[in-house]
Amino acid sequence: MFAEEAPTPMMEPIVVTASRLPAPHSTTSANSTVITREEIEARQPRTIMDLLRQVPGLHVDQPGGRGGVSSVYLRGSDPNFVVVLIDGIKMNDPTNSRGGSFDFSTIDPESVARIEIIHGPLTSVYGSDALGGVIHIITSEGGKTPETQVTVKSGTKDDYYAGLNTQAVFGRAEGAFQFSVEDDGTLTSGSAFSSKNVHGNLRFSPVKLAWLNLVLRYNESRGERFPDDSGGPAFAVLRGRDLRDVSSWTAGLSLGRDFSPRWSQQGKVSFYQRNEDTVSPGVAPGARDPFGIPPNRSDNRFERLEVQWYSVFNPGNRWQFVVGANLQSEKGESQGALDFGGGPVPNRFKADREVVAGFFETGLEISENVNLEGGFRVDDPEGFDLQFSPRLGFSYGLESTKTTIKANWSKGFKLPSFFALGHPVVGNASLVPETSRSAEAGVTQKLFSSRLVLRGTYFTSRYYNLIDLQEGPPPILVNRSEVKTEGFEAGVVFQVNSFLTMDGHISYVKSEIEGSDEVLRNRPKWRGGLKTRVNVSGDFLAALDLLYVGRVHDSSIPTGDRRLDDYVRVDLAGLWRVSENWQFSGSLDNVFDADYDEALGFPAPGIRLYLGLRYSI
């Protein structure tokens, strides 16, 4: 019966993250992946990391489950080379030892409306840190109809989730509020995780062609797992766990006004604060390190205030441009200690800096088929030289053959983190910014009335002055490495009929340290996957995901360097709207109980059943 229904053409998403000039996916030169709310509902993910696993060219790991720290490697770049935004607010924390990366474990997928992933540098838009790309998590806004949802979920690993979502209308204002609590139970050996999330969003239109948007988010979590480089549950000599307490909150106020069809202005003020307290038993000496890591503790505090204002001009039907400025003020400190056996040794640093930037973006439609876009950003970071970040993009679309060709070139930079500059043991105040040059070219071909879409992209990047640990003695962080990455991403999307879509992808990334035989960790050369989606009238959604990850080089102190085996993982999930008020959901993760490590000595969770119930008012 279903096979006889006529296919519905796939809707083209509007990408808002690649530029301040939102554009359809086909006309923007940026290579992007969009995860919609429909996909989130179908896949029933426990974490944002579960969603990111199927993104081409993006590798994720979460050793020790959510009790540990999640990392993303976009096109072979370091985790701290990806800017993470929530509703446009930057979430990277430069006080942590990972150089400013972001931990995704605290975000509740139930509050997410869509996720945009920009593959490739975007420093010309977002400044420091966006050397590898951008991941923008956009949360749900209020709707035109008041509604309240209560959701409960529970799994076979003593894990549970409970959440409340509500949206309301107040005259010219629309609001949404979300609260959730969750616990991972015994999902991962040697790991524990629990968290609470509160999120609010209010959009108000005081007058015609003007809007004001307020977002608030608070999270607190507690995690436990074996330390990094300890060898995890399989190889750790010391069996104590890292204990990590994190709390953070963000607030953002955006406002905009269309003064005429050819001129509008937008402004934003945002604040982000994060506190992380960690106590670690350390790591015993082993094959890779005869000294190991001593017991330690750290209390990190970080806050960022950002102010931005820009104008959008549309002097002609084929040309538009943006001019604006950005001010960013960051403060961070760490109070800690190392225990070498004779008592605690203080381990403290404190830092702050301001960055003033100006930027320009433009889009030019040369003809119906050819679009040019580009821009630049000039950053004046306190204590460093001026940083100039240009970007130039091109797209060519031929309507008669449904062919689109895209190309991009850009330069970027990343400021040294507060940890790298100020840590009393390995910090180095003389570090200079890391920089990059990147280029890519790709083609998209649509066939059979756009029901079949083929895509492929080649990319290459060079990273200069990378910050690396010089073991010494004494150990110290220095600018010394140059890394080259290159590879390709390819995929096919086939809309079989009105309710069945299949999306396959494969990617290859080669990352090399110039002039060295050293192999970079946690970067598989080959990744691939197949996503199958079923949507029957919006009342029944289902997903079957297959993921392949190639061999990965990793290391731990007790074992030294090793290769992790490749693996195949299959996940099954679905949602059934039984009535207007009731909805059932379920997921079966790692259906065939694949045995693999995401990091050396940290086995991934086995098969798990997770069931949910939602009641809507």
N, C-alpha and C positions, 0 to 999 in steps of 0.2 A: 504494500500500500504506500509506504513512504517513498519508494524508489520512483514512483510516478509523478511526484511533485516537482515543479520546475525550480531549478536552482535560483537562488537569490544572489545577485552580483555582490562580491566582497566589497565592503565599504572601505574607502581610503582614509586612513587616520590623518588628523592634523597634528603635526609635531610642533610643540611649543618650547622645547628645551634647547634645540640647536641654535636658536636665534631669538632676538627680541621681536622679530618679524615672523610670526607663526605662518607656516606654509604647509600645503599638502605634502605627504611623504614623497610623491613622485617628482615634485618640482624643487625640493630642497636638495642641495648637493650632499648634505650630511648622511652618513650611513647610520641608520637607526633601527632599533627593534622596539615595538610597542606591545606591552602586555595589557590587555583590556580587562575590565571587570568581568566580562563573560568568561574569559579564560580562567580568571581566578576562581570564579564560582565552580567551573567545571573541574578544575584540578584539586580543589579543596586543600591547599597547601597548609602545612603547619607553620612554616616560616617563609620569609621573603627569599631565603636562600633556596628553598625548594622551587620557587618560580624561576630564579636566575640560572638554575642548572641547565635549562634547555635553550639558553641564549647562545647563538653562534659566536665563537671566538672568545667566550667568557668562561673561565674555569673558576670554580668555587671549592673551598674546603672549610670544614668546621670540625677540627679535631677535638674530640671530647664532647661532641654535641654542643648545645647552646650554653653549657657551662663554660666552654672555652670561647675563643675569639674567632669569629668568622672572617674570611678573607676572600677577595675577588681578584682575579688576574685577567685583565681585559687586554686581549691581543698580546699576551706575554709581558705586559708591564707590571710593575710592582703594585701591591694593593694600595699604597699611599699615593699612587698616580691617578686615582679615580676620585673625582669630586662627587660626593653624595649630597643630594638635596631632598628635603621634605617640604613640599609646598613652596619651593623656591628658596628655602633657608639652608645655608651650607652647614653640614653636620660634622665635617672632619675636625679631629682634635689633635693639635700638634704637640701636646704634652706627653702622649703615650710613646712607648718604646718602639712602636711600629711605624713611627715617623709621620703620623697623621692620618692613618687609615680609619675606617668606620666599621663598627660591629653591628651587623644587621639583625642580630638575634632579638632585639628588643622591640621590633616593629610588628604590630598585629596586622596580618593580611586582611582581616575583616574590615579595617578602616580605610583600605586602599581602593581608590577608584581606577587607577591605571599607573603603569610604570613605563617610563621612556628611558631607553639606554642608547646613548650616543657613542658609537664606536669610533675612536680616534680623538686626537687632541681638540680641546675647545677652550684653551687659555685666552683666546681673543675675546671670549664672552665672559668667562668666570674667573679669570686670573689664575693665581698660583694653584697648583695641585692637579689641574685638569690635563696632565700630559698624556694619559691613556684614554680618557673619556669621561663621561658623566652618567650617573644613574640618578634619575629624578623620580621620586615617589610622590604621587599626587593623591591626596586623601579625598574622601567623599565629602561633597558639599550638600547643603540643604536642598530639598526639592520643592516643587509646587504643592505637593500633597503631604499633610502631616502623617507621620507613620512612626511606629515604635516596634523594634524587633528585639526579642530575647533569644539568645543562642546558647546552647550547652553542648559540649562534646566530651567524649571520653574514649580512651584507648586501652589496648591490652597490656600496656606497659605502665599501668597506674598513672597515666598522664590524663590531664583534664583541662578544659577551657570553659569559661563562662563569660558572656559578654552582653552588653546592652547598647543598642544603637537607636537613636531617635532623631527625627528631623521635624522641623516646625516652620511655620510661616507667621511672621509678625508684620503685617502691612506690607511695606516695601522691603522688608528684611526676610532672608531665608537662613535658617541655622541648622547645624547638625552637631550631635554630641555622641561620643562613644566612650564606654568604659569596659575594661576587661581584666580578668585575672586568669593566670594559667600556671601549670606546673608540668614539667617533663617527666616526673616520676622516675622510673628505672629504664628510660629509653636507651641510654648509653652507659656502658660499664664505666664506673669510676667518675661519673659526671652527674650533676644535679643542676636544675635551673628552675626558677620561679620568677614571675614578674607581674606588675600591675601597669596598666596603660590608661591614660585619660586624654581624650582629644576633643577639641571643639573648633567649629568653623562657623563664622557668621558673615554673610554677604548682604550689603545694604546699598540701595540706590536712592540717595536723598533727593536727587533731581534727575531729569531726563538726560541720558548720555553721560552719566557720572556714576561711579561705583566706589565702594569701600569694602575691603575684605579683611577680616580679623581671624587669625588662626592661633590656637594655643595647644600645646602638647606637653604632657608630663609622663615620665616613665621612671619606675624604680625596679631593679632586678637584683637577684642574688644568684651567683653561679659558683660551681665547684667542679674542679677537674684536675688531672695531672698537669704539671707545668710543661711549658714549651720545651722541646729538645730533651725531655726526660725519657722518651721511649714509651710513654703512655702506659696503659694497663698491661701491655705485653712485656715491656722491658725495663720499666722504672725500678731502680734499686731502692730509692726512698719511696715509701708508699703513702706519704702525706699528700694532700691536695692543695692547690691554689684555692683560696677563698676570695671572691670578688663581689663587692657591693657597689652598684652603680645607680646613680640618680641623675636625671637630666630634665630640663624643661626648655621649651622654645616658645617664643611669641613673635608674631609677625603682623604688621599692619601695612596693607597695600591700598593705594587709592589711584584712581585714574579719571580722566575727563577728556571727552571728545569735543574740542572747541569748534571743529569744522570737519568736513569730509577729508580735508588735506592736512589736518594738524591735530595731534592728541598728545597728552602728557601722562606719565605714570611715575609714581614714587613708591618707595618701600623702606620701611624701618623694621629691622629684625634683631632679636636678641637670642643667644644660645648659651646655656650654662650646663656644664657637665662635671660631676664629681665621681671619682672612682677610687675606692679603697681596696687595696690588694695585700694579702698576706700569703707568702709562699714558703714552703719548706726547703726550696732550693733543689738542685740536682747533683747527685753524687758524681765523683770523677769517673771517667770511662774511656772508651777507646778513642774518642775524638778530642777529648779535653781532659788532661791529667789533673786539673784543678776543680772542674765542675762549676756549679753556681751556688754561692752560699745562701743560707736562709735570708730572706729579705722581706721588707714591707714598703709600701708606698701609698701616700694619700695625695692624689692629683686633683687639682681644681683648675678649670678652664672656663673662660667666657669670651664671647665674641659679640660685638655690636657692629651692625652694618647699616649704612644709610645709602640709598641709591635714588637718583632721579634722572629721567631721560625724556626726550621728546621724539615723537615719530612724525616724519614729514612725508607727504605723498604729493610731490609737485606735479606729477603726471601719471597717467594710467599705467605706465610701464616701469615707473621708477619710484622707489621709496627708500628712505634712509633714517637712521637713528643716531642721535648725538646725546651723550650723557656722561655722568660722573658717578664715582663710587668712593665711599670712605669706609674703611674697615679698621676697627680697633680690637686687638686681641690681648688678653692677659692670661697667664698660666703660671702655676707653681706646683712643685712636688715636694712633699715632706716625707722622707723615708729613711731607711737604715739598712745596712748590710751587716750580717753577723759572721765574722771570719773565725769565730771560736773564742776570742778573747773579750767578747761583749759587742754590743751594737756600735757600728760606726755610722755617724750621720751621713745621709745621702740626699742632699737638697739642692734645688735650683728654683729660680724665679725669673720670669721674663715677660716682657710686653713689647708690642710694636704696633705701629699704625701704617696703613698702606692707603695712599691716595691714588686714584686711577681715573683716567678719562678714556672714553671708547667711542668708536664709530662703526656702524654697520650699514650695509647697503644691499639692496636687491634690484637687479635690472633685468627686465624682460626684453631681450634684444629682438626677438620675434616670437611667434606662437610656439616655436619649438625650442628656443635657446634661452636659458636663464643664467645670469651671472650673479654671484653673491660673494660677499667678502667683508672684510673689516679689519680693524686693528684695535689694540688696547695698549695704553702706556701706563705702567704701574711705577709708582715711586715709593718703594718699601723702605721704611726707616732702617738705616744701617747698611743698606745695599745700594748698588747702582740702579739706574733706571732700567726697566725691563720692557722691551718692545715685542708684542705678540701679534704678528699678522696672520691672516687667513684668506685664502682665495678658493672659491668653489665654482664649479661649472656643471650644468645639467643640460642634456639634449634629449628631447622626446619626440619621436616620430609617430604621429597618431595613426598613420596608415598601416604600420607594422606593429604598433604597440610596443615599441622598443625605447628604452630609456638608458642613456649613458651618463655616468656621473664621474667627476674627478675632484680631488681636494688636495691642497697643499697648505701646511701651517707650521708655525714655530711656537714653542711654548717654554714655560719655566716653572720651577717649584722652589719656593723658599725653604731653607733648612728648617727642620722642626725645632721647637723649643727644647725637646729632649736632646737632639743632636748637638745643639749649640751649648746647652747649659749643664748637661749631666756631669756631676763632679768626677766620675770615674772615666767615662769614655767620651764625654762631650768635647767639642772643639769650636771655640768662638771664631776661628778663622775660616770656617766653611763658607763656600760660595753657593749660589743657587744652581740646582740641576737644570739642564736645558734639553730641548729636543727639536728635531726636524722630522716631519712626517709627510707622507704622500700616499694617496690611494686612488684607485680607478676601478669602476665597476659597471656592470650592465644588468638590466632587468628586462626580461622578455615575457609579455603576456600572450597567451594563446587561448583559443576556444572561448571567445567572448569573455576573456579575463578570468575564466574558471581555473586555468593553469598558469602559474607564475613561476618563472625560472629566474634565479638571481645568482650573481657571482661577483666577488670583490677581491682584488689584490691590494695588499698594503705593505708598507715598509716604514720603519722608524729608526732613528738613531738617537740615543740618549747620551748626553755628555756630562762629565763632572759628577757622576753618580756617587752618592755617599755610601761608603763601605767601611767595615771594621778592619783596621790594621791591628793584628793581634799583639804586636809588640814583643817584649814588654817595654813600656806599659801599653795596654790596649788603648786605641784612640780611633775615633771616627774621622775619616779623611775623604776628600774628593779625589778619586783615582780611577774609577771604572768608566769604560765606554761600552755600551751594549747596543747591538743591532738586532732588531726583530723584523721578520718578514713572514708573509704567509698569505693564505687566502681563506675566504668564507664563501660557501656555496649552499644553495638551498632550493627547494621546490615546494610550492603550495598548490594543492589540488583540491578544488571544491567538487567533490564527487556528485553531490546532489544537494537538495535544500537543507539537509540536516547533517551531512557528513563532510568533514574537511580533514585533509591529511597534510601535514607540514613536516618535511624532512630537511635536515641540515648536516653539513660536515665542515670542519675547519682544520687547518694546518697552521701551526705557528712554530717558527724556529727562532730561538733566542740564544745569542752568543755574546760572551764577554770578549771584546777585542783584545788580542794578544795574550789570551789565557786559555788553558785547557779546562778550567773550572766550569762545572755544569750548574746552571741556575736551578734552584729547588722549586718544586710545586708547579711546574709548567709542562703539562703534557703536550707533545707535538700534535697528536691527533685527538679530535673529539667529534662526536656525531650523535644524532638523535632523530627520533621520529615521534611526532605528536599527532594523535588521532583525536578529533573532537566530534562529539555528537550533540546536536541541539534540536530537539523536537518541540517546536512552538514555544520555546522558552520555558516549558514546564518540566522538561527532562534534559539535563546536561550530563555528559559523561566524557571522560578523558582516559586515554591509554597512552602512557609515555614510555618510550624506550630510550635509554641513554648509554652511549659507549664513551669511555674515557681511556685513553692510551696510557702507556707506562710513564711513571713519574719518578724523577730523581728526588730523594729526600735524605735527611740525615738526623741523627740524634746523638747525644753525648755517650750513652752506653754502647751503641752499636757502630758508630761511624756512618759513612755513606752507604746507602743501599738504593735499589730500584724497587718501586712498588709496582705490582702487577697491574695490567689493564683489567677492566671489568665491564660488565654489562648489567644494567639495573633496569627493572620494569616496575612501573607504578600504575595503579588503577584507581580511579575516583569517579564520583558522580553525585548528582543532586536531583531530587524529585520534589516538585511543588505539588503536593497532594491536593491542596485547596488554596483558597485565597489567604488563609491564615497559617497553614501548617506546611512545613518543608523538612524533608529528611535529607541527610547527606552522609556520605561514607567514603573512606579511602583505604586502600590496601597498599601500603608502601613496601617496596622491595619484595615484590610478589614471589619471586623464586629464591628468596633468602640468599642473595649473592654475598659472598664472603670477601670483603676487600677493606683496605685501609685508605682513608682520605689523608692521613698523615702517618708517618712511621710509628707503629706501635699503638695507634688509635683505631680500633676496629669500628667500622660504620655500623649503625643500627641494623638489626636484622628485620625480618618480616614483622609488620605491625598493622593491626586493624584499628581504625578510628571511626567512630560513629557520632553523628550530630543531629540535633533537633532544633528547629527555629520556629518561634511563634511570632506572628506579625499582627499588630493591632492597627 
